[in-house]
């Protein structure tokens, strides 16, 4: 088969989409954001990774299946130009509005382009108890059986320790920045453990290497979390404004959900109560348990 995947970002969302590579057999072209190419290039035979800026080179082929997992106007406009036997995901309807194929409704009903509107979509997302992989696989008529993330070999780095902490989230989600990471570091170091704050790295593969070099990763719902799940580093993951249920834990993740999650769910502002709702003691206990 000749297949095309459009999944640009965020990088963590690209990583959690890679289990599709375990079930989609044939020639796969994957269009992504340029920064994500190191995670996909040479990842497996017959996988062709292209930057979004190179997308026109993919438009000359005919595909058996096109999967568009982006809900942006540009991606839908591009998807509309492709020749394919089967289409899954977001596209432009006859009225020029973004919509999605019926078999993709499990995921896109909870998206920014939901047919129900954003507020009902957020309610559906809060109530959802199915993982991202389960929803996408099911829409494509597959059964998700715990297929793992597909990642490249990490770069070697000199940052090693017992616990890695990733205290920063992107500017889009300031309420993912839990208030007690510094206190957690002090508590763990007082027990003789080597604790490192993950630094910014020049490459994604170095960042992946840093995560691999630790026994446990403590973070929010973020790219380092997905790296940990993919590389086999045990995770303690905090969910302050996004839900844990979309994340398949692969048997190595402890998920800690804020008691105020419903109040701050999918909000992109900032409220101090949100970042302080999960107590230090709970995260400390979970981290020590993962170290055992």
PyMOL commands that set and color helices and strands:
alter all, ss='L'
color gray80, all
select helices_A, chain A and resi 11-15+18-22+34-40+52-58+73-80+102-108+118-127+132-139+171-176+181-189+204-212+223-231+261-264+272-276+280-291
alter helices_A, ss='H'
color red, helices_A
select strands_A, chain A and resi 2-6+27-32+47-51+62-68+83-92+98-100+161-166+195-197+214-220+234-239+253-257
alter strands_A, ss='S'
color yellow, strands_A
deselect
rebuild
show_as cartoon
